[in-house]
Amino acid sequence: MIINLSSGRKIDTEQQLTAEERHIVQKLYAWASVAESTAAFKAKKEHAFKTGWNNSGPVAKRNIVRQIIVDLEKTVDRRLKQQGR
């Protein structure tokens, strides 16, 4: 999967992320579309990184993953503002 960040950066998840990171990022994309608040999205994010892939343990937030998360948080904020939340 290729992720296009709002900054213009393209991230090839197959090449640039670990399997654990890809799994979490995929979940975060799904949660971003249904989160009822930015705080709820951030809580899901923290839980995902603490528990890891299939409860395998914590996953580090490397810089590349942080960039994706920042972009996703902006997406959640925009969606919620459009919905009047």
C-alpha positions as a printed Julia matrix, in Angstrom:
85×3 Matrix{Float64}:
   0.0    0.0    0.0
   1.24   3.48  -0.84
   0.3    6.23   1.61
   0.28   9.79   0.3
   0.81  12.21   3.18
  -0.55  15.75   3.03
   3.08  16.95   2.94
   3.48  15.23  -0.43
   5.62  12.4    0.92
   4.79   8.93  -0.35
   5.31   5.95   1.92
   5.43   2.41   0.55
   4.22   0.44   3.55
   5.49  -2.86   2.14
   9.03  -1.54   1.87
   9.24   1.04   4.65
   7.19  -0.38   7.54
   7.5   -3.58   9.54
   4.63  -6.07   9.51
   3.64  -4.89  13.0
   3.64  -1.25  11.93
   1.58  -2.04   8.81
  -1.0   -3.85  10.91
  -1.36  -0.93  13.31
  -1.45   1.66  10.52
  -4.21  -0.29   8.76
  -6.23  -0.33  11.97
  -5.64   3.39  12.47
  -6.96   4.16   8.99
 -10.15   2.29   9.84
 -10.46   4.0   13.24
  -9.86   7.41  11.67
 -13.03   7.0    9.64
 -15.23   6.17  12.65
 -13.65   7.86  15.69
 -16.15  10.02  17.54
 -13.44  12.39  18.77
  -9.77  13.12  18.36
  -9.25  11.97  21.95
 -10.91   8.62  21.17
  -8.67   8.19  18.12
  -5.56   8.99  20.17
  -6.62   6.5   22.84
  -7.01   3.76  20.2
  -3.61   4.67  18.78
  -1.9    4.44  22.17
  -3.59   1.12  22.92
  -2.51  -0.31  19.56
   1.13   0.61  20.1
   1.14  -0.66  23.68
  -0.42  -4.04  22.91
   1.19  -4.57  19.51
   0.22  -6.84  16.68
  -1.88  -9.75  17.98
  -0.93  -8.74  21.53
   2.75  -9.36  20.75
   3.89  -6.47  22.9
   4.76  -2.82  22.42
   5.67  -1.46  19.0
   8.01   1.53  18.79
   6.76   4.68  17.07
   9.47   5.31  14.54
   9.57   8.7   12.83
   7.98   7.37   9.64
   5.02   5.99  11.61
   4.69   9.25  13.55
   4.37  11.12  10.26
   1.5    8.85   9.23
  -0.18   9.31  12.62
   0.08  13.1   12.48
  -1.56  13.02   9.06
  -4.31  10.7   10.3
  -5.01  12.94  13.3
  -5.43  15.89  10.93
  -7.83  13.77   8.87
  -9.87  12.94  11.98
  -9.97  16.62  12.98
 -11.16  17.68   9.5
 -13.82  14.99   9.35
 -15.17  15.87  12.79
 -15.27  19.6   11.95
 -17.19  18.84   8.75
 -19.66  16.83  10.82
 -20.02  19.7   13.28
 -18.43  17.84  16.19
